Amino acid sequence: MGTSKYFFAVDLGATSGRTIIGSLSQGKLVLEELTRFDNQLIEANGHYYWDILALYWEVVKGLRLAHARHLPIQSIGIDTWGCDFVFVTPDGQILGNPMAYRDPHTMGTMDTYYNKVLPKQVVYDKTGIQFMNFNSLFQLYQMRCDGNLALQGANKVLFIPDALSYLLTGKAVCEYTVASTSQLLNPTSKDLDTDLLASVGLRRDQFGPMTSPATRIGELTPDVQKLTGLGPVPVIAVAGHDTASAVAAVPAKDHRFAYLSSGTWSLMGIETPNAIINANSFAKNFTNEGGIEGTTRFLKNICGMWIYERCRKEWPEVQGLSHSELQCEAMQQEAFRSLINPDDALFANPTSMVDAIRTYCLRTHQPVPEGHAAYCRCIFDSLALRYRQVFTWLKEFANFDIDVLHIIGGGSKNEYLDQFTANSCGVTVLAGPQEGTAIGNVMLQAKSSGDVADVWEMRRIIAQSIELKRFDPHDREAWDAAYERYLRITNTPMTH
């Protein structure tokens, strides 16, 4: 790769994982995927689990391959999804597989918690985190109510990236960004809230020390060194939450930006020095998650390409078409003929997404789309208009003018939707990088090693390493009229 220094990134999602090598050379970043593997959700005894030891073994296999290729790894960093956790026994052993956030045991738990323990407003004021039934707070509360023996026997509670780092190093930490998703962390004190911990029967000493991104955790244990053939390679706490790593990779020039992490789900937000917790953020269910260098990611979850992907699976006639071909067909359809609220409860997880769109259109007295291209156009138009709604709210919260919207992640490849988003929001859109999470992981390791000074140098290098595509807004009158109609059509209670 033209350099003697390499960074090993582990990027784990809820369906698959990857190990990646990143290197810096002449002010540019280069990535190479080493391994890719499935992350299977395991159903057993009425619950859903992750196989934490299988994930650990995939990390070991990736490290073995790096050793076999004689790559002098500078450090290792791990990012994953949030909210889930592993229990560790007093003698340091993993106590069973972690339960997955998709497990239905927390359905209805939030209301029970608010009624019996702490009111909803109190929890939001303490944490600034949006309300989702799978937040760690509610998982732990339900486990406590159910008499979960693993929880009762836990000496330590480790979030998923911290658990994998623990298996590599023997060191238990609590990385800040992933801890912030739990609804147990107070963004003002920047530590776990003892009242919330007590409400689920836990103490602060059952978690590791709070650790900021780009901090050295430890080095590979002698046992892992034998397994991999490597020496005492340092393991770095990167931004352990995958979205935090992705936002760290936004190639912004200054702080006057918003971001849209676009994939199956979309996350739109801004980077702020402090959490924004007030009556308005509570009413609109915005969340305050930990960022890098002490910042807060103030954002809102939006249903992203999920609706499109689910519809696509229902159309046998499009299985031979590429995404670009299908999207091109959609562009030949009449604009704004039918609009939906992508975040309506109808679209959460229906048996048929096509039927859900049909039902929504009938319910709101709109024409039902005819054919797959018309359905796609409905989805893309509606997503861009929903993005505008959330972007409008962000501008109200921000204490700066937002000059640009950066779209990162796999969804940034949809250039039609990129342009629609620019048109709808009335702001310049810069699309890329697609591999934001892995890039952020690698660059935070580079920061830890002293190869970059801060997030702004990271972002300059990223901007020099990728091709950004620019989309300037146009057709403003048409989009303004469509937005007014969208607001009338979607004038129903929001579910989140």
N, C-alpha and C positions, 0 to 999 in steps of 0.2 A: 504493500500500500504506500510505499514511498516514505515510511517513517519507522522507527524502531520502537515506538510506544503504542500500545493497544489498550483499549478499554472494553471490558466484557459486560454487556448489558443483558439482563433477564427481563423480558416484558411478558407478563402473564395476563391474559384476558379470561373471561368467564367461559369461553369455548375452546381456546387454543393458547399456546404459548410459544415463545421464540427465544433463542439465544443469539446475540448479535455482537459482532466485533465492530467497534468504531475507532477511527484514528484521526488525528489532526496532522495535517501536512501543509505547510506554506499557507497558513491561515484559512484552510478549508477542511471541512469534515467529510469523511468517507465512511459509509456503513456497508457491512456485509453480513447477511444472515448466515449463521452457522447451522442451527438446527431449528426445526419446527415440529411441534407435537400437539396432540389433542389434550384438552383438559376436560375429562369426563365428569359430568355430574352423576353421582352414584346414588341410586335409590335403594334403601335398605331399612327394613323394620319400620316402615311408615314415615321415614324422614329422608332428606336429601343431604348428601355430604360431598366434600372435596377430598381427594386422596392426597394429603399433604406430603406423604413420603414418596409417592410416585412423582410429584412435582419436584421434590428435592432431587430425586434420582435423575430426572431429565436435566436439571442444572448440572449435576455431576457429569453426565454424559457430554454436555456441551463443553465443560471445562476439560474433559479428557481429549476431546477433538482439538481444542485449542493447543493443548500440550503436544498432541501428535503432530500438529502443523508447526511446532516450534515458535508459536506466537508469544512473545514476552509480554504477558498481560500486566498492565500497571495496577489495575484494581477491578473490582466486581461490584455491580449495583443491581438492585432488584426493585421493580415496580409491579404492582398488581391492582386489582379492583379494591374497593373499600368495604368497610362494615364487618367483614367476617374475621374470625379470630381462632386461635389455637390455645388449648390449655396445656400447661406444663406441670409435672409433678414436682414435689420437693427435691427428689433426686435427679431432676433435670430431664426426665423422659417426656415425650409427647403423649398426652393422655387422650387417645382416640382421635379419629378424624374430625375436622371442624365441620359444623353444620353449615349449609350453604344458605345465602340470603334468599334464595328462591324457595326455601322450605315454607310451606303454608302455616306452620305452627304459630306465626305471629299475626295472622289475619285477625283483626279485632283487638289486638293487644294494646294498641295506642289508646283507644277509648277507655279500656280498663285501667291503664296506667294513669291517665288524666283524672279519672273518677276516684281512684283509690290512693294515688301516691302524690303526684304534683300536677297542678293545672297546666294546660297547654301553653298559656301565655308565659308562665314562669319558666318552663323548659326552653321556650324560644328566647326569652330575655337572657337566659344563662348561656345559650349556645349559638344562637343565630342560625341554626341548621333547619333546613326544610323538613317537613314531616313526611317520612316514609316508613311503612310498617316494618321494613327490614333493617332500619338503623340499629346499631349495636345495642343501644339503650334498651330497645324493645325486645331484641333477641335475648339479652341477658335476663331481663325481667321475666320473660316467659319461661326461660330455663329454670329460674329460681322458683317460680310458681309450680313448675312441673316436677320439682325435686330432682333436677338433673344431677347425677352423681359425678360426672366429669367436672362440672362447675364447682361442686362441693369439695372436690379433691384438688382443685387447682391452686398451685403455689404462685404461678405466673399466668397472666393472660397476654398473649402476643397477637397483634394483627398480622395478617398473612405475610406481607413482605418482611416483617420483623421476625416471624417464625422461621422463614427460610434462611434469613441471615443468621439466626440463632443456630440452626442446624449446621451451617458452614463454619461458624466462629465460636459457638458456645457462649456468646455474649447476648444478653437480653436488653433490647432498647425499645423505646416507644417513639417511632418517627412521627414528626409533627403533622405532616400533611395527611397521612393516612389516619392518624388519630382524630383529626378534625372532622372526618366524615362520620364518626361514631355517634354523635350527639351526646358525647360525654365530656367534650373539651370546651373550656371557657376561653373564647378568643381574646378577652381582655387580660386575663391572667396568663394566657398561653400555656395552660396546664389543664390536666383533667380536673373536673369539678368534684370535690369531695362529697357534696350533698347528693349529686346524681349517682356517684359510685355507691354511696351508702344506701340509696334507694333500691339498688339491685344486690345489696349484700356484699359489696366489694370494698377494698381499701386501696389507697394510692400505691402502697408498697407492693401490690400484686401486679403492677405494671412496671416496665422498665423506665429508666430515666428519659425525660423528654429530649429528643434529639433532632436537631435541625438538618435540613438537606445539605449535602456536601460535607458531612461529618464522618470521620473514620469510626467504624464500629469496632473492628478488630481484624484479625487475620485468620486465614484458613487453619483449622485445627490440624494437629499431626495426622489424625485419622483421615481427614479429607485430603490432606496433601498426599498420603499414600494412595488413596483411591484415584486421584486425578493425575498424579505424577508431577504436580506443580509444587512450588515452594510456598513460603508463608505470604501469599498474596493478600493485600488488604481488601476488606469488604467495606464499601462506603454506603452510608444511608443517603440515597438519592432522594428525590421526591417520591416517596413510596407509593403514593396514590397516583394511578396512571394519568388522570386528568391533570394533576399538578405538574407532572413531568411534561405533558403535552403543552401546557400553558407556558412553562419555562422555555419552550422551544419556539414561541411566537416571535417571528423575526421583526419585531417592532423597533422603530427608531427612537421613540420616546414614550412617555406614559399615556399619551392622549389616544388610546386605542381601545377598542372592544374586540373580543374574540368570540368565534363560534367554532367549537370543536364538533365537527360534523361526522357522524357515522350512523349506526343503527339508532342511536340517540344523539340529540344535539344538546350542547351546553353553551349558553350564551352568557357572557359576563364581562366584567372589567376587573382590573387589578387595582386595589386600593391599599393605602398604608394601614388602615384600621377597619374593623368590622363595621358594617352598617346594620344596626338593629333598631328598628323603630316600628311604629304602628303600620306604616305603609309597607315596609318589607315583610312584616308579619302577615298582613292582609293578602299580599301578592305571592307569599310563600317563596321568597328568595332565600338563598342559602349563603353562608359565609364559611368557606373552607380555607384551610391553610395553604399559603403559597410559599414561594422561596424568598429568602432574605427578609423574612418578617412580614411579608405582604399578605393580604387576604384576597382570595378569589371570590368576589361577590357575583353570584351567577344564578341562573334558573335553568332547570332541566326542561327540555322540550322534546316531544316525540319527533325523531328525525326521519331517517330513511327506512325505519321499521315498517311503516305502512306500505311503502313502495315495494320493499323486499317481500313482504307477506303476500301482496297482490300478485307479484311476479310469479310466485310459486303456484298460484291458482290458474295460470293461463298456459295451457299446454302449447298453444300456438306461438308463444314467444320463447320457448326454451332454446331454440337455435339462434336467437338474436343476442347480440352483445348489448351491454348497457347503453352504449352510445347510439346504437341503431334504434333501440326502443325509445330512448329519449328524443331522438331526432323525429320519430313518428309522432311523439306527443306534441312537438312544436308545430305540427301542421294542423292541430286542433284549435277550435275557437277558444280564445283566452277568457278566463273568469266566468265560464258558462255555469260551472257548479263549484261551490267552495265549501270546505269543511273546517272545523276546528280540530287540528291534529291531536290536541290534548284532551279531547272529549273522552269520557270513560268508555264510549262505544269501541274505541280503537285500542284499548289497553291490551287485550289478548283474545279477540273474537275467534270463533271457530272458522268463520270465513270473513276475511278483511273486505273482499268485494261486496259481500252482503251488508257489512257494516256501513260502507260508504253509501250503498243504495238506501239503506234505512235512514241514514242521516239526511240525505237529500230529500227523501220523501217527507221526513219529519219537519224539514225547514222549507218545504214547498218550492224545491228547486228541481230542474231537469235531472234525471238520472243519467250519468255518463253512458255512452253507447260505444262499447268496444274498449280494448285495453289501452289504446292510445289516449282516448278521452279520459279514462280513469287516471292515467299517469299525469296528464295535463292538470287535472283537478288537484292531484296531490302536490305537484310542484308549485302551482299558483298558491295553494293554501299554505304550504310551508313558508314561502317567501312572505306572505302576509302575516302569519303568526310571528315570524322573525321580526317583522316591523313592529308588531305590538310589544314584544319583549324589549326590542331596541329602544322604543319610545320610553318605556319605563326606565330602562338603564340611564337614559339621558337625564331623566328627572333625579335619579339618585346620584349621578356622578357630579363631583365638584369641579369638573373640567370639561371642555368641549371635546367631543369624540370626533377625531379627524378621519379615522379609517377603521374598517372592520376587517380583521384577519380571520380567514376561514382556514382551519387546519384539519388534518385527519383525512380519512378515505373519502368522505363526502366532498372534499374540495376538488375532486376530479370531475364532478358534475358541473361543467361550465355553463350549462343552461341555468341551473339553479343558482350558481354564483352570480350570473348576470341579473337574474330575477331578484336576488337578494339586494344587490346594489340598487336596482330600480325601485324596489319596494321601500327600502330603508332610506334612500336618498343620500347614500354615503359611498365613497370609494371602497371597493372590496379588493383585498389582496389575498389570493388563494395559494396555499402551500405553507409548510411542507405536509405531505401525506403521512410521513413517518414521524409525526411530532413526538409521540411518547418515547420511542427509542432514542431519538435525537436528544430530548431533554435529559434522559437517563445518562447518556454518554457525556453530555456537556457538564452535568453536575459532578461527574467523576473527574472531568478535566479541571473543574474549578477546585475540587478538593486537592488535586495534585499540584495546583499552582500554575497550570498551563493557561488558565484564563482568570481574570481578576474578579469579575462580577457578572451579573446577569446581562448587563448591557454589552459587555464584550462577547459573551456567549451569543447574544442575538445578532451582533454584527457578523460574527463568523458564520452563523446559520444562514443569514441573508446572502452572504457571499458564496455559500456552498450549494444553494438550490436556485431554481428558476421560479420566481414568483410571477403569477399571472394577475394582471390588473383589470378590473371591471369598473368603469365609471357609470354612474346612474344616467338613465334617459327615460323617455316616455312617462314623465312624472305625472302629467294630468290623468292619464289612463290608470296609473297605479294608485293615485290619490282617490279616484272614484271607486276603484275596486276595493280599497281599504275601508272606505265608508260603508260599502255594501257588506264587506266581511264582518265589520263590527255589528251591523244590524243582524246578520244571519246568526252570528255566534253569541248573541246576547243571552247566554245561558250560564248558570253557575259553573265556574271552573272547578275541576276536580283536584288540581294541584298547581 
